Amino acid sequence: ELVSAAEKEKEVERAVCEYVFKALEALSVRWGISHVEVIADEVDGRIRVRLVEVNCRQHNTDFSPLTNACIGYGALDMVLAAHLGGDEHYNYPPDMERFRLNWDSVPTMPSIRAKGAILHFVSYVEGKISRIRHDVLEEIEGLDSVMDMHIYPQFLEEGNEISKTVDIRSDTGWAHLMNDDEIEFRRDYDRIVELMKDMFVVEE
């Protein structure tokens, strides 16, 4: 049976959400924001989801612009809605009432209206930085899907040491991607993955 890329992606999204719900339930996490990391891959034609970690906090980046664009609200909106959304006695400021999120209207599975991602830059080299490929960084920054990006300062000076990325603590920066055109989003995402290999040159 042939399955389109879009259908497969929805299947992965649903599998991840359902797995996260079960993980939170198993750990008795029932209140507040949770930032959950998983790895999803395909084994023998089935989606496999594995837990990396559960954090009872928000993600350590300004994710609100992405979530607001992609699903229309974010985790902080949901926290306020959970506490205040059904309280008719709480009066929002007149200019804020239109932003009020009704907790009872929040779906279990969000409806996605745009593609978004936080992509961490991977270092493929190790040693002393001899050259920073600013042309590569400028190309990434100029892609239509890139809303914001940041290279950590220590990797923007020649002569500093750099190591190969092996985990989240050894990445070299990040980019926030968002696009309502799925083809453009995928094209830009794949292009960044290729460009990451050439960001830095080290001494031989």
Backbone bond lengths (Angstrom), bond angles and torsions (degrees), N, CA, C in turn:
res aa  C-N    CA-C-N  psi(-1)  N-CA   C-N-CA  omega(-1)  CA-C   N-CA-C  phi
1 E - - - 1.451 - - 1.518 109.48 -
2 L 1.337 116.48 126.24 1.447 121.69 179.79 1.524 110.32 -82.89
3 V 1.323 115.58 132.99 1.455 121.45 179.07 1.517 108.11 -123.52
4 S 1.336 116.70 130.38 1.452 120.18 -178.96 1.523 110.24 -70.52
5 A 1.360 115.34 160.88 1.465 120.02 179.44 1.525 110.64 -61.06
6 A 1.334 116.94 -37.94 1.464 121.05 -179.88 1.531 110.74 -64.91
7 E 1.334 116.40 -42.10 1.467 120.05 179.24 1.523 110.68 -66.02
8 K 1.336 116.32 -40.18 1.461 120.37 178.94 1.524 110.75 -64.01
9 E 1.326 116.30 -39.70 1.460 120.35 179.83 1.530 110.63 -64.88
10 K 1.328 116.72 -40.74 1.469 119.83 177.26 1.523 110.62 -63.92
11 E 1.320 115.82 -37.35 1.460 120.46 178.30 1.529 110.34 -62.62
12 V 1.339 116.23 -42.00 1.464 120.70 178.55 1.527 110.12 -65.43
13 E 1.335 117.44 -44.75 1.467 121.47 -179.80 1.520 111.02 -58.68
14 R 1.330 116.37 -44.98 1.464 120.08 179.96 1.530 110.78 -65.84
15 A 1.319 117.03 -42.31 1.466 120.56 -179.75 1.527 110.96 -62.47
16 V 1.328 116.49 -40.71 1.467 120.78 179.09 1.528 110.25 -64.82
17 C 1.337 117.12 -47.78 1.465 120.66 -179.48 1.527 111.24 -60.08
18 E 1.326 116.93 -46.22 1.458 120.17 -178.54 1.531 111.42 -64.56
19 Y 1.331 115.84 -37.82 1.468 119.78 178.54 1.526 110.60 -65.43
20 V 1.337 116.36 -43.24 1.464 120.79 -179.81 1.519 110.66 -62.75
21 F 1.341 117.30 -41.92 1.468 120.20 177.56 1.539 110.18 -57.54
22 K 1.319 116.20 -44.87 1.462 120.60 -178.46 1.530 111.03 -67.09
23 A 1.343 116.49 -38.59 1.466 120.22 179.48 1.526 110.95 -63.94
24 L 1.325 116.72 -44.44 1.464 120.44 179.09 1.522 111.20 -64.19
25 E 1.329 115.93 -39.63 1.469 120.39 178.33 1.520 110.25 -64.62
26 A 1.325 116.82 -43.39 1.464 120.62 -179.02 1.528 111.83 -63.83
27 L 1.328 116.30 -32.33 1.464 121.12 -179.70 1.531 112.66 -91.98
28 S 1.341 115.84 4.21 1.468 122.10 179.28 1.527 112.47 59.55
29 V 1.328 115.96 34.75 1.471 120.96 174.98 1.520 106.95 -91.60
30 R 1.335 116.47 110.08 1.461 119.93 -173.45 1.522 113.83 -126.93
31 W 1.342 117.36 -7.05 1.457 119.32 -175.03 1.526 110.58 -130.04
32 G 1.314 116.20 139.86 1.460 121.54 172.78 1.515 114.09 82.14
33 I 1.319 113.93 -170.97 1.470 121.84 -177.06 1.520 110.71 -81.22
34 S 1.318 116.39 143.41 1.454 122.00 172.12 1.522 109.09 -130.38
35 H 1.308 115.20 136.40 1.461 121.90 176.00 1.520 105.92 -111.52
36 V 1.321 116.30 108.67 1.463 122.01 -172.06 1.526 109.99 -114.15
37 E 1.317 115.85 132.85 1.462 121.03 177.85 1.525 109.71 -113.87
38 V 1.327 115.06 132.55 1.466 120.97 178.28 1.524 109.41 -136.02
39 I 1.307 115.50 165.23 1.465 122.71 171.62 1.521 106.95 -116.93
40 A 1.324 115.99 127.14 1.470 120.51 179.21 1.518 109.25 -117.80
41 D 1.316 116.47 130.90 1.462 121.08 175.00 1.530 108.64 -144.31
42 E 1.293 116.13 -177.43 1.457 120.45 -178.49 1.523 109.61 -119.34
43 V 1.324 116.04 129.16 1.464 122.22 179.89 1.522 108.29 -129.47
44 D 1.314 115.48 119.33 1.467 121.09 179.70 1.527 112.02 53.88
45 G 1.331 114.78 40.59 1.462 119.59 176.61 1.509 115.57 79.84
46 R 1.335 116.67 4.28 1.469 120.60 -179.76 1.516 110.02 -118.57
47 I 1.329 116.06 145.52 1.455 121.61 178.33 1.527 109.25 -76.28
48 R 1.324 115.64 125.28 1.460 121.16 177.30 1.523 108.73 -112.81
49 V 1.324 116.67 127.53 1.459 121.98 179.58 1.520 108.45 -117.36
50 R 1.335 115.87 131.02 1.465 120.31 179.76 1.525 109.30 -126.55
51 L 1.323 114.98 142.25 1.459 121.10 -176.48 1.525 111.11 -81.42
52 V 1.338 115.65 133.91 1.457 121.77 172.16 1.524 109.00 -98.70
53 E 1.339 116.20 -55.86 1.459 119.23 178.68 1.522 110.67 -164.30
54 V 1.321 114.84 158.34 1.463 122.99 173.95 1.521 107.32 -121.32
55 N 1.320 115.85 125.35 1.462 121.33 178.32 1.525 108.47 -119.32
56 C 1.308 117.56 128.38 1.470 120.65 178.78 1.519 109.13 -86.91
57 R 1.308 114.88 64.11 1.460 123.13 -179.61 1.514 107.86 -163.14
58 Q 1.341 115.93 171.43 1.450 118.84 175.09 1.523 110.15 -79.86
59 H 1.315 116.30 166.07 1.464 122.09 177.29 1.522 109.18 -63.80
60 N 1.320 116.01 145.58 1.463 120.67 -176.16 1.536 111.76 -83.30
61 T 1.317 116.03 50.21 1.458 121.64 173.71 1.523 107.39 -157.21
62 D 1.314 116.67 164.08 1.463 120.14 -179.83 1.526 108.57 -81.00
63 F 1.314 115.89 85.21 1.459 121.14 -176.23 1.523 113.41 -85.72
64 S 1.340 117.48 -10.50 1.465 120.59 -174.29 1.529 113.89 -54.99
65 P 1.351 120.03 -44.89 1.473 118.44 178.99 1.530 112.88 -58.46
66 L 1.335 116.57 -36.31 1.462 120.36 179.77 1.522 111.41 -69.38
67 T 1.325 115.94 -50.51 1.471 118.46 -176.73 1.530 111.13 -67.38
68 N 1.325 116.52 -36.88 1.472 119.27 178.35 1.520 110.71 -62.76
69 A 1.328 116.69 -39.76 1.466 120.78 -179.39 1.522 111.50 -74.32
70 C 1.330 116.44 -36.90 1.465 119.92 -171.85 1.530 113.52 -85.58
71 I 1.336 117.88 -35.29 1.471 118.97 -179.77 1.528 113.10 -128.99
72 G 1.344 117.13 -6.75 1.456 119.31 175.08 1.514 115.66 98.14
73 Y 1.323 118.55 -6.65 1.459 122.77 179.47 1.520 108.00 -163.02
74 G 1.333 115.90 172.71 1.458 119.40 -178.56 1.514 111.92 -134.29
75 A 1.326 115.35 -177.88 1.464 120.92 -177.04 1.526 111.97 -62.89
76 L 1.332 116.72 -37.80 1.461 119.25 -179.78 1.533 110.80 -66.93
77 D 1.335 116.40 -37.12 1.470 120.08 174.96 1.527 110.77 -60.67
78 M 1.334 115.24 -39.81 1.456 119.54 -178.28 1.529 111.68 -68.73
79 V 1.339 116.47 -35.75 1.468 119.62 176.97 1.525 110.49 -62.41
80 L 1.336 116.16 -45.93 1.465 119.75 178.32 1.525 111.17 -63.82
81 A 1.345 115.56 -40.02 1.465 119.16 179.60 1.522 111.09 -64.52
82 A 1.342 116.41 -38.71 1.462 120.16 179.60 1.524 111.14 -63.74
83 H 1.318 116.47 -37.14 1.468 120.50 -178.57 1.523 113.10 -85.44
84 L 1.343 116.26 -36.21 1.463 119.59 -170.08 1.523 114.75 -124.61
85 G 1.352 116.41 -14.62 1.457 119.50 -170.96 1.507 114.89 -59.73
86 G 1.324 118.63 -31.89 1.450 120.56 -179.01 1.517 114.01 -100.78
87 D 1.326 115.25 4.90 1.464 119.67 -177.78 1.523 109.58 -91.88
88 E 1.318 116.05 100.83 1.461 120.20 -178.08 1.532 111.99 -70.45
89 H 1.340 115.87 -13.85 1.465 119.23 -179.27 1.530 111.39 -83.35
90 Y 1.344 115.31 -13.22 1.464 118.02 178.55 1.520 108.76 -86.86
91 N 1.312 116.64 122.26 1.464 121.78 -178.38 1.523 110.71 -98.43
92 Y 1.319 115.40 113.91 1.458 119.99 174.88 1.533 108.98 -72.54
93 P 1.335 117.82 150.89 1.472 119.16 172.48 1.524 109.15 -56.69
94 P 1.328 118.95 143.88 1.469 122.11 -175.82 1.521 113.79 -51.82
95 D 1.330 116.93 -38.09 1.459 119.74 -177.46 1.528 112.59 -80.60
96 M 1.334 118.12 -3.17 1.465 121.88 -178.22 1.526 113.33 -111.76
97 E 1.315 117.19 -11.31 1.465 120.83 -175.55 1.519 111.95 -56.12
98 R 1.334 117.54 -37.06 1.468 120.40 -177.86 1.525 112.57 -67.52
99 F 1.331 116.80 -16.73 1.465 119.99 179.24 1.531 111.80 -91.74
100 R 1.316 116.07 -2.04 1.462 119.96 -175.96 1.532 110.43 -64.92
101 L 1.312 115.96 130.68 1.457 122.65 177.95 1.521 108.65 -103.54
102 N 1.322 116.08 122.33 1.465 120.92 179.65 1.526 108.94 -83.81
103 W 1.323 116.19 118.58 1.461 120.59 -176.63 1.529 111.91 -56.10
104 D 1.315 116.94 -39.38 1.463 120.26 -177.52 1.525 112.51 -67.42
105 S 1.322 117.54 -16.66 1.463 120.76 -179.22 1.529 112.59 -95.87
106 V 1.327 116.80 -4.00 1.472 119.94 -179.16 1.522 109.22 -76.03
107 P 1.342 118.27 121.57 1.460 120.11 -178.02 1.524 112.18 -75.41
108 T 1.309 116.93 155.43 1.462 120.66 176.12 1.524 110.13 -63.52
109 M 1.320 116.20 -43.42 1.459 122.00 176.24 1.530 108.19 -109.37
110 P 1.325 118.28 121.48 1.463 119.49 -178.90 1.518 112.31 -67.64
111 S 1.314 115.89 150.40 1.458 122.33 175.44 1.520 108.06 -94.29
112 I 1.318 116.55 120.53 1.462 121.41 -174.29 1.519 110.35 -90.78
113 R 1.357 115.91 126.05 1.452 120.12 -179.66 1.523 112.84 -112.73
114 A 1.326 117.02 -4.35 1.468 121.78 174.44 1.520 107.72 -156.48
115 K 1.313 116.13 158.82 1.460 121.35 178.88 1.514 109.78 -91.25
116 G 1.322 116.50 136.65 1.455 120.40 179.49 1.513 111.14 -145.32
117 A 1.324 116.21 153.80 1.467 119.98 179.34 1.524 109.81 -160.82
118 I 1.322 115.01 149.98 1.461 121.77 166.95 1.520 105.69 -105.50
119 L 1.309 116.49 114.58 1.460 121.92 -175.64 1.522 108.74 -108.97
120 H 1.318 117.04 123.66 1.461 121.64 178.72 1.522 109.54 -92.88
121 F 1.329 115.26 135.84 1.463 120.62 -178.22 1.527 110.30 -77.89
122 V 1.325 115.03 132.60 1.458 122.70 -178.21 1.520 109.76 -103.54
123 S 1.328 116.30 135.02 1.460 121.65 174.12 1.522 109.24 -91.66
124 Y 1.334 115.35 128.90 1.469 120.80 178.54 1.518 111.66 -103.69
125 V 1.343 116.44 2.45 1.470 120.37 -176.57 1.518 110.09 -123.25
126 E 1.338 114.55 165.38 1.459 120.54 -179.53 1.514 109.03 -145.40
127 G 1.327 116.57 134.31 1.459 120.66 179.65 1.512 111.41 137.57
128 K 1.347 115.76 -153.88 1.456 121.54 -179.30 1.526 108.98 -94.55
129 I 1.324 116.45 127.17 1.466 120.74 -177.80 1.529 109.99 -66.42
130 S 1.334 116.49 122.95 1.470 121.17 177.26 1.524 111.67 -106.08
131 R 1.323 115.66 -18.98 1.467 119.11 -179.74 1.516 109.78 -157.18
132 I 1.318 115.50 137.53 1.466 122.10 175.23 1.521 107.05 -107.95
133 R 1.307 117.02 122.53 1.459 121.66 -176.12 1.532 109.89 -79.76
134 H 1.322 116.50 82.31 1.459 120.30 -179.29 1.527 111.41 -65.03
135 D 1.343 116.70 -27.16 1.468 118.89 176.91 1.522 110.98 -64.64
136 V 1.341 116.29 -35.09 1.462 121.06 177.27 1.531 110.07 -68.72
137 L 1.339 115.55 -45.33 1.466 119.41 -179.92 1.519 111.09 -62.28
138 E 1.343 116.97 -38.97 1.460 120.88 179.60 1.523 111.53 -67.67
139 E 1.340 116.89 -36.11 1.466 119.02 177.56 1.520 110.79 -65.67
140 I 1.329 116.40 -42.26 1.465 119.78 178.45 1.525 110.39 -61.65
141 E 1.322 115.88 -47.27 1.461 120.37 -178.28 1.525 112.24 -62.29
142 G 1.332 116.81 -26.95 1.450 120.91 -177.95 1.519 115.12 -86.76
143 L 1.318 117.99 -5.64 1.461 120.47 179.56 1.532 110.35 -67.18
144 D 1.316 116.11 143.34 1.468 121.53 -174.66 1.528 112.94 -58.83
145 S 1.330 117.33 -33.59 1.464 120.42 -174.64 1.529 113.36 -83.16
146 V 1.319 117.79 -11.43 1.466 120.58 -175.68 1.523 110.02 -83.49
147 M 1.323 115.90 112.72 1.455 122.41 179.06 1.526 111.95 -88.90
148 D 1.321 116.24 -32.06 1.458 121.34 -178.57 1.524 107.59 -161.53
149 M 1.334 116.45 153.79 1.467 120.11 175.87 1.516 109.38 -154.99
150 H 1.324 114.73 157.80 1.461 119.59 -177.85 1.524 108.88 -152.01
151 I 1.340 115.69 129.57 1.460 121.81 171.26 1.517 106.97 -104.89
152 Y 1.312 117.72 131.31 1.453 120.33 -178.88 1.532 110.02 -62.35
153 P 1.358 117.34 137.03 1.469 122.05 -172.14 1.525 115.57 -52.62
154 Q 1.335 117.25 -35.00 1.465 118.98 -176.91 1.531 112.82 -66.23
155 F 1.321 116.07 -16.70 1.468 119.53 179.66 1.527 112.28 -99.20
156 L 1.307 116.53 8.70 1.466 120.93 178.79 1.527 111.81 -108.95
157 E 1.343 115.76 13.57 1.460 120.45 177.12 1.516 109.77 -125.12
158 E 1.341 115.76 123.55 1.459 120.26 176.93 1.526 109.52 -64.96
159 G 1.321 116.43 143.05 1.456 121.78 -177.71 1.513 113.44 98.62
160 N 1.340 116.49 -17.71 1.467 119.71 177.14 1.522 110.40 -77.19
161 E 1.311 115.49 155.08 1.458 121.20 179.15 1.529 110.59 -81.79
162 I 1.311 115.04 146.31 1.453 121.77 175.43 1.513 108.45 -137.55
163 S 1.309 117.55 144.25 1.467 121.32 178.66 1.519 109.25 -121.75
164 K 1.305 116.11 162.89 1.456 120.29 177.36 1.530 109.21 -68.79
165 T 1.299 115.49 142.96 1.458 120.78 -179.75 1.523 110.15 -74.55
166 V 1.333 114.74 126.03 1.469 120.21 178.16 1.527 111.45 -123.89
167 D 1.356 116.39 -15.80 1.460 120.61 179.03 1.526 108.73 -158.95
168 I 1.329 116.74 -176.07 1.457 120.82 -175.14 1.519 111.75 -66.07
169 R 1.329 118.34 -23.60 1.454 120.60 -179.06 1.524 112.99 -83.09
170 S 1.312 117.10 -5.29 1.468 119.94 179.71 1.524 112.55 -118.94
171 D 1.339 116.87 19.38 1.463 119.51 173.28 1.527 108.69 -75.60
172 T 1.327 116.87 170.51 1.465 120.26 -176.25 1.535 112.50 -111.42
173 G 1.319 117.05 0.12 1.461 120.85 -179.74 1.514 109.91 155.10
174 W 1.332 116.06 -162.96 1.462 119.77 -176.86 1.523 111.19 -155.86
175 A 1.324 114.51 164.57 1.467 121.96 173.28 1.513 108.50 -137.49
176 H 1.327 116.24 142.14 1.460 122.31 173.38 1.528 107.30 -100.88
177 L 1.326 115.85 123.00 1.464 121.48 -178.71 1.519 110.11 -113.46
178 M 1.332 115.91 140.74 1.459 120.63 175.06 1.515 108.61 -156.52
179 N 1.328 116.05 135.24 1.456 120.78 178.27 1.520 108.50 -161.52
180 D 1.329 117.24 136.67 1.464 119.31 177.10 1.521 111.82 -85.92
181 D 1.337 116.41 -2.20 1.461 121.89 174.23 1.521 107.65 -101.72
182 E 1.331 116.77 108.92 1.466 121.11 -174.64 1.518 112.90 -61.16
183 I 1.326 117.03 -36.88 1.466 120.72 -179.06 1.526 110.37 -66.73
184 E 1.334 116.35 -45.20 1.464 119.99 178.51 1.523 110.99 -64.13
185 F 1.329 115.98 -40.45 1.460 119.98 179.49 1.526 110.99 -60.21
186 R 1.310 117.06 -48.88 1.462 121.38 -179.16 1.522 111.28 -64.42
187 R 1.343 115.95 -39.65 1.463 120.30 178.78 1.527 110.96 -61.71
188 D 1.329 116.28 -46.27 1.462 120.13 -179.01 1.524 111.16 -67.84
189 Y 1.327 116.98 -40.05 1.462 120.77 178.74 1.534 110.05 -59.95
190 D 1.324 115.95 -49.36 1.467 120.30 -179.20 1.529 111.49 -63.41
191 R 1.328 116.44 -36.14 1.467 120.01 179.43 1.521 110.67 -65.47
192 I 1.326 117.82 -41.35 1.468 120.53 178.59 1.521 110.77 -63.49
193 V 1.323 116.99 -41.38 1.462 120.63 179.04 1.526 110.59 -58.43
194 E 1.323 117.43 -37.94 1.464 121.29 177.52 1.521 111.14 -71.93
195 L 1.332 116.90 -43.67 1.464 121.07 -176.79 1.523 112.64 -66.75
196 M 1.329 117.71 -28.93 1.464 121.03 -179.63 1.529 111.82 -55.92
197 K 1.314 116.61 -30.44 1.470 120.75 -177.06 1.526 112.11 -66.25
198 D 1.339 116.77 -20.79 1.463 120.65 -174.32 1.522 113.64 -115.47
199 M 1.315 118.20 14.87 1.467 120.80 -177.00 1.521 112.51 -64.28
200 F 1.330 116.59 -39.79 1.450 121.25 -172.80 1.525 111.63 -128.68
201 V 1.328 115.18 145.44 1.466 122.31 174.14 1.524 106.60 -117.99
202 V 1.326 117.04 136.06 1.469 121.18 -179.56 1.518 109.92 -115.31
203 E 1.329 114.51 159.96 1.465 120.04 179.13 1.514 110.18 -65.09
204 E 1.322 115.65 142.45 1.470 119.70 179.22 1.513 110.49 -85.54
